[in-house]
């Protein structure tokens, strides 16, 4: 084995970044809670650009490559290349630390640049405003001020203050609240007993929702004159009114045996995995970067494996090689290199679902299905009609989607892992 090292010295750089996000949530059944359809639909997006330069006088990074003796011939793009096995970064020498330093400066950005956190915070405030509006407000005038706190339709707190009264005059304050349609929802009046300053709090209510405005008037009763007034507005949130469907769902969950079913499922799955041992045919493995000594560049990687009862090493993932045979028990991974890798990248560029990326027909999920079947069998009602049984089963265990199947495999793996750790 041989080891070669080269140092990367201090350097400077230039960066330019675009940061943005998009968020959208639609389809929530607001109408089932007595609210307008689309009330809970939200969307937000934002983006910003930044650019700058940096210079690191004290930056230091050490990189190296460890080469192993011997060569092998691999096949890539239909041609054979002589390569050596190595431990190193797959990037060209010096680039690993340089790129890491560049990313650090790019993520930090310039001093005044907006961050992703800033954009999300601003958008969250905008979403909150669009969904509910402000539920508190205040207005001030020359001799009167009014505050409004809308906690709910029956809990709207109003505070009013008045000052600078004329001697010999009696005063009163009237409060009138109207909704967005201009309909008066509540009204009250207060007698001013103080000679210099008046402050009072009261509660009002409304049968409507949305924006409401409260007008406070200071009246000189002695002279029958409105001295001053102030108006402030706030949003009254609509109180949810669950539909019969929502109430039926809530009642159904409260009366169902779903918690027992899930508990039984976990027990059945653990029981079925109790004597299960992963039949992995290999006991040892190693991964190498493949180094083309002729052109001084990395041309691929190789994962090789062996077992205790064999002195042979095999390629589990990697290119065809004259030094390693194909693994007798392969895994579902296909190795691409060169132009083949470029073509494959273009082919899967638009794949965005698990069904696109994973062929679930290649996986045996009988253990999961049997555990689910046994978990639900204890709660079948023999006295019910066939139609009722199918309806209950359909409501309790809907169609097992591919995503749910993967989740069950994850649960199975977790159970097996915990058991192995306990053993």
C-alpha positions as a printed Julia matrix, in Angstrom:
423×3 Matrix{Float64}:
   0.0     0.0     0.0
   1.14    3.55   -0.64
  -0.01    6.93    0.63
   0.31   10.26   -1.2
  -0.65   13.65    0.24
  -1.03   17.12   -1.17
  -1.92   20.32    0.67
  -4.54   22.89   -0.38
  -3.37   26.37    0.51
  -5.42   29.48    1.43
  -7.66   30.71   -1.37
 -10.47   33.11   -2.21
 -13.65   32.67   -4.15
 -16.82   34.16   -5.6
 -20.34   32.88   -4.96
 -23.82   33.61   -6.27
 -26.91   31.97   -4.82
 -30.66   31.89   -5.27
 -32.7    30.77   -2.28
 -36.42   30.19   -2.34
 -39.27   27.98   -1.25
 -42.81   27.12   -2.25
 -45.51   25.78    0.08
 -49.1    24.9    -0.74
 -51.8    23.14    1.25
 -55.23   22.65   -0.3
 -58.2    20.35   -0.04
 -58.72   20.44    3.73
 -62.47   20.0     4.37
 -63.22   23.35    6.0
 -66.87   23.04    4.97
 -67.19   20.02    7.27
 -66.48   22.41   10.16
 -69.12   24.89    9.02
 -66.65   27.19    7.26
 -66.44   28.25    3.62
 -64.75   25.8     1.26
 -61.11   26.73    0.84
 -60.95   28.6     4.16
 -57.94   26.53    5.22
 -56.19   26.55    1.84
 -52.81   28.23    2.19
 -49.91   28.89   -0.13
 -46.65   30.75    0.22
 -43.57   31.28   -1.9
 -40.58   33.55   -1.85
 -37.08   33.77   -3.28
 -34.01   35.95   -3.01
 -30.6    36.2    -4.65
 -27.24   36.94   -3.09
 -23.66   37.2    -4.3
 -20.31   38.05   -2.82
 -16.64   37.26   -2.51
 -14.53   35.8     0.25
 -10.86   35.47    1.09
  -9.58   33.03    3.71
  -5.99   33.81    4.58
  -5.89   31.2     7.37
  -7.94   28.5     5.65
  -6.13   25.15    5.65
  -7.3    21.76    4.45
  -5.47   18.45    4.12
  -6.5    15.83    1.57
  -4.99   12.53    0.52
  -5.41    9.26   -1.32
  -4.47    5.75   -0.25
  -3.69    3.47   -3.2
  -3.61   -0.33   -3.0
  -1.24   -2.59   -4.88
  -2.39   -4.39   -7.98
  -4.62   -3.38  -10.85
  -7.79   -4.71  -12.45
  -9.54   -4.2   -15.76
 -13.06   -2.82  -15.59
 -15.6    -2.33  -18.36
 -17.28    1.04  -18.78
 -19.13    2.3   -21.86
 -18.05   -0.85  -23.67
 -14.34   -0.11  -23.17
 -11.84   -1.56  -20.71
  -9.84    0.61  -18.32
  -7.0    -0.42  -16.03
  -7.66    0.88  -12.52
  -6.34    0.68   -8.98
  -8.38    0.46   -5.79
  -8.12    3.46   -3.48
  -9.52    5.23   -0.43
 -10.09    8.86   -1.33
 -12.68   11.44   -2.22
 -14.4    10.8    -5.56
 -13.8    14.47   -6.42
 -10.54   15.7    -7.96
  -7.78   16.31   -5.45
  -8.21   19.53   -3.56
 -11.81   20.05   -4.57
 -13.44   18.37   -1.54
 -12.38   20.96    1.0
 -12.57   23.83   -1.47
 -16.2    23.02   -2.26
 -17.02   22.63    1.43
 -15.57   26.06    2.15
 -17.47   27.55   -0.79
 -20.75   26.11    0.46
 -20.15   27.52    3.94
 -19.7    31.04    2.58
 -22.61   30.65    0.17
 -24.96   29.47    2.93
 -23.84   32.23    5.29
 -24.25   34.79    2.52
 -23.51   38.47    2.79
 -24.26   40.4     5.93
 -27.57   41.96    4.83
 -28.88   39.08    2.73
 -32.31   37.66    3.6
 -32.14   34.14    4.99
 -34.52   31.26    4.4
 -35.63   31.65    8.01
 -36.53   35.31    7.37
 -38.57   34.42    4.29
 -40.46   31.63    6.06
 -41.2    33.88    9.04
 -42.56   36.65    6.81
 -44.67   34.2     4.81
 -46.04   32.62    7.98
 -47.23   36.02    9.17
 -48.86   36.67    5.79
 -50.63   33.3     5.91
 -51.92   34.01    9.43
 -53.21   37.4     8.31
 -54.91   35.94    5.23
 -56.65   33.2     7.23
 -57.85   35.19   10.2
 -56.82   38.83   10.12
 -55.96   40.85   13.22
 -58.03   39.99   16.27
 -57.05   43.15   18.18
 -56.83   46.82   17.33
 -56.82   50.33   18.8
 -57.77   53.83   17.66
 -57.02   57.21   19.28
 -58.62   60.61   18.8
 -58.33   64.01   20.53
 -60.45   63.18   23.59
 -61.26   59.48   23.31
 -59.57   56.16   22.49
 -60.95   52.66   22.02
 -59.35   49.2    22.12
 -60.83   45.97   20.77
 -59.84   42.37   21.52
 -61.87   39.76   19.62
 -61.35   36.43   21.38
 -64.54   34.92   19.96
 -68.06   35.73   18.88
 -69.26   35.89   22.49
 -66.04   37.24   23.93
 -65.14   40.63   22.47
 -63.46   42.87   25.02
 -63.75   46.63   24.54
 -61.73   49.23   26.43
 -62.47   52.96   26.2
 -60.73   56.0    27.67
 -61.81   59.66   27.58
 -60.39   62.93   28.98
 -60.52   66.78   29.05
 -64.07   67.3    30.3
 -65.67   70.75   30.65
 -66.8    71.76   34.1
 -70.56   71.85   34.56
 -71.23   69.3    31.8
 -72.28   65.66   32.1
 -70.88   63.09   29.68
 -71.58   59.58   28.46
 -69.78   57.16   26.16
 -71.69   55.03   23.64
 -70.29   51.92   21.95
 -71.77   50.52   18.72
 -70.4    47.41   16.97
 -71.29   46.59   13.37
 -70.3    43.65   11.19
 -68.87   43.68    7.67
 -72.37   44.05    6.21
 -73.04   47.18    8.27
 -75.5    45.43   10.58
 -75.42   46.5    14.23
 -74.5    43.47   16.33
 -74.24   45.07   19.77
 -74.46   48.46   21.48
 -74.06   49.83   24.98
 -73.49   53.12   26.84
 -71.54   54.21   29.89
 -72.06   57.18   32.18
 -68.95   59.27   32.86
 -68.68   59.99   36.56
 -65.11   61.27   36.67
 -64.23   64.93   36.26
 -60.81   64.52   34.65
 -60.26   61.07   33.16
 -62.54   58.15   32.32
 -61.51   54.51   31.69
 -63.82   51.51   31.44
 -63.9    47.98   30.0
 -66.9    46.04   28.76
 -67.74   42.92   26.73
 -69.74   42.71   23.5
 -70.94   39.81   21.34
 -71.97   39.11   17.75
 -73.82   36.5    15.76
 -71.64   37.13   12.71
 -67.96   36.6    11.93
 -65.35   38.39    9.9
 -64.36   42.06   10.27
 -66.23   44.02   12.95
 -65.87   47.71   13.78
 -66.58   49.41   17.1
 -67.29   53.14   17.22
 -66.91   54.93   20.57
 -68.55   58.36   20.93
 -68.03   60.86   23.72
 -71.25   62.86   24.17
 -71.78   66.06   26.17
 -75.22   65.22   27.53
 -75.75   68.68   29.02
 -75.34   70.41   25.66
 -76.57   67.37   23.61
 -73.36   67.4    21.55
 -71.02   64.69   20.24
 -67.61   65.89   21.42
 -65.38   63.25   19.82
 -65.41   59.71   18.42
 -63.01   56.92   17.44
 -63.5    53.75   15.38
 -61.4    50.6    15.39
 -61.86   47.28   13.57
 -60.8    43.7    14.24
 -61.55   40.25   12.83
 -63.88   37.87   14.65
 -63.0    34.29   13.86
 -65.78   31.95   12.83
 -66.36   29.3    15.45
 -66.18   25.75   14.06
 -69.46   23.88   13.68
 -68.59   20.23   12.98
 -70.85   18.52   10.47
 -72.68   15.25   11.16
 -69.95   13.45    9.22
 -67.22   14.8    11.49
 -69.22   13.94   14.6
 -69.83   10.42   13.28
 -66.1     9.99   12.67
 -65.28   11.18   16.19
 -67.89    8.87   17.69
 -66.65    6.02   15.52
 -63.07    6.41   16.75
 -64.17    6.67   20.38
 -66.21    3.46   20.06
 -63.82    1.55   17.81
 -61.24   -1.06   18.75
 -58.52    0.54   16.61
 -56.11    0.86   19.54
 -56.5    -2.83   20.32
 -56.06   -3.71   16.64
 -52.79   -1.78   16.43
 -51.57   -3.36   19.67
 -52.41   -6.83   18.35
 -50.71   -6.02   15.07
 -47.49   -5.12   16.88
 -47.63   -8.31   18.97
 -48.37  -10.52   15.97
 -45.6    -8.93   13.93
 -43.08   -9.35   16.74
 -44.17  -12.97   17.2
 -43.74  -13.71   13.5
 -40.31  -12.09   13.48
 -39.27  -13.85   16.69
 -37.58  -16.73   14.9
 -36.72  -14.75   11.81
 -33.08  -14.15   11.01
 -31.98  -12.04    8.08
 -30.42  -14.42    5.57
 -27.62  -12.15    4.45
 -25.1   -14.32    2.61
 -21.97  -12.21    3.18
 -19.83  -11.73    6.27
 -17.38   -9.09    5.13
 -17.25   -6.26    2.63
 -15.24   -3.27    1.51
 -15.77   -0.26   -0.72
 -13.15    1.34   -2.94
 -12.84    4.26   -5.26
 -11.48    3.17   -8.65
  -8.46    5.21   -9.74
  -7.27    5.53  -13.32
  -3.53    5.96  -12.89
  -3.03    6.77  -16.57
  -5.25    9.86  -16.48
  -4.96   10.53  -12.72
  -8.71   10.57  -12.12
 -11.5     8.69  -10.37
 -13.58    6.64  -12.79
 -16.01    4.83  -10.46
 -16.42    2.91   -7.22
 -16.72   -0.72   -6.2
 -18.42   -2.56   -3.29
 -16.96   -6.05   -2.86
 -18.11   -8.82   -0.48
 -17.08  -12.27    0.74
 -18.25  -14.92    3.2
 -16.6   -17.09    5.84
 -17.03  -20.3     3.86
 -15.42  -18.85    0.73
 -12.07  -17.33   -0.11
 -13.53  -15.56   -3.11
 -14.47  -11.88   -3.3
 -17.34  -10.71   -5.47
 -18.59   -7.42   -6.87
 -21.87   -6.55   -5.17
 -22.1    -3.05   -6.65
 -19.73   -1.79   -9.31
 -18.54   -2.28  -12.89
 -17.69   -5.61  -14.5
 -14.15   -6.57  -13.43
 -11.64   -9.23  -14.4
 -10.65   -9.58  -10.72
 -14.07  -10.11   -9.13
 -17.0   -12.23  -10.21
 -20.63  -11.22   -9.91
 -22.03  -11.72   -6.42
 -24.06  -14.97   -6.21
 -26.78  -13.2    -4.19
 -27.14   -9.77   -5.79
 -29.12   -6.82   -4.46
 -31.57   -4.61   -6.34
 -28.97   -2.03   -7.36
 -27.86   -1.41  -10.94
 -24.48    0.22  -11.54
 -24.17    2.8   -14.32
 -21.07    4.66  -15.4
 -19.95    6.98  -18.16
 -22.53    7.81  -20.8
 -24.87    5.16  -19.38
 -25.04    7.09  -16.09
 -25.77   10.35  -17.93
 -28.59    8.7   -19.91
 -30.06    7.09  -16.77
 -30.03   10.42  -14.93
 -32.03   12.01  -17.75
 -34.48    9.1   -17.76
 -35.39    9.34  -14.06
 -35.28   13.13  -13.84
 -39.09   13.41  -13.71
 -39.67   10.48  -11.33
 -41.24   11.88   -8.17
 -43.2     9.06   -6.49
 -42.26    5.89   -4.65
 -44.03    3.85   -7.32
 -41.64    5.35   -9.91
 -38.53    4.55   -7.92
 -39.4     1.27   -6.17
 -40.83   -1.9    -7.73
 -42.94   -3.19   -4.84
 -43.78   -6.39   -6.72
 -40.24   -7.55   -5.99
 -40.84   -7.54   -2.23
 -42.55  -10.25   -0.18
 -45.04   -8.68    2.21
 -46.82  -11.86    3.33
 -45.67  -11.42    6.94
 -47.19   -7.95    7.06
 -50.49   -9.08    5.52
 -50.81  -12.06    7.87
 -50.12   -9.88   10.93
 -52.81   -7.4     9.84
 -55.3   -10.2     9.19
 -54.78  -11.76   12.6
 -54.88   -8.37   14.35
 -58.36   -7.66   12.97
 -59.82  -11.18   13.18
 -60.4   -10.94   16.94
 -62.77   -8.01   16.45
 -65.05   -9.39   13.71
 -68.69   -9.52   14.82
 -70.1   -12.9    13.82
 -73.67  -11.71   14.46
 -73.47   -8.81   12.04
 -74.51   -9.04    8.43
 -71.98   -9.55    5.67
 -72.61   -6.02    4.44
 -72.0    -4.52    7.89
 -68.83   -6.58    8.31
 -67.44   -5.4     4.99
 -68.35   -1.81    5.8
 -66.66   -1.96    9.23
 -63.58   -3.61    7.8
 -63.44   -1.07    5.03
 -63.66    1.77    7.51
 -61.11    0.27    9.85
 -58.5    -0.84    7.33
 -58.63    1.09    4.06
 -56.78    0.1     0.91
 -53.19   -0.81    1.76
 -51.28    1.61   -0.43
 -47.65    1.09   -1.46
 -46.6     3.83    0.94
 -48.38    2.07    3.81
 -46.71   -1.21    2.83
 -43.28    0.43    2.97
 -44.18    1.88    6.37
 -45.09   -1.61    7.59
 -41.74   -2.95    6.37
 -40.07   -0.13    8.29
 -42.02   -1.14   11.39
 -40.98   -4.74   10.88
 -37.36   -3.69   10.62
 -37.67   -1.66   13.79
 -39.18   -4.57   15.69
 -36.43   -6.89   14.46
 -33.75   -4.34   15.34
 -35.09   -3.85   18.86
 -35.29   -7.58   19.37
 -31.7    -8.12   18.21
 -30.54   -5.33   20.5
 -32.44   -6.88   23.41
 -30.9   -10.32   22.68
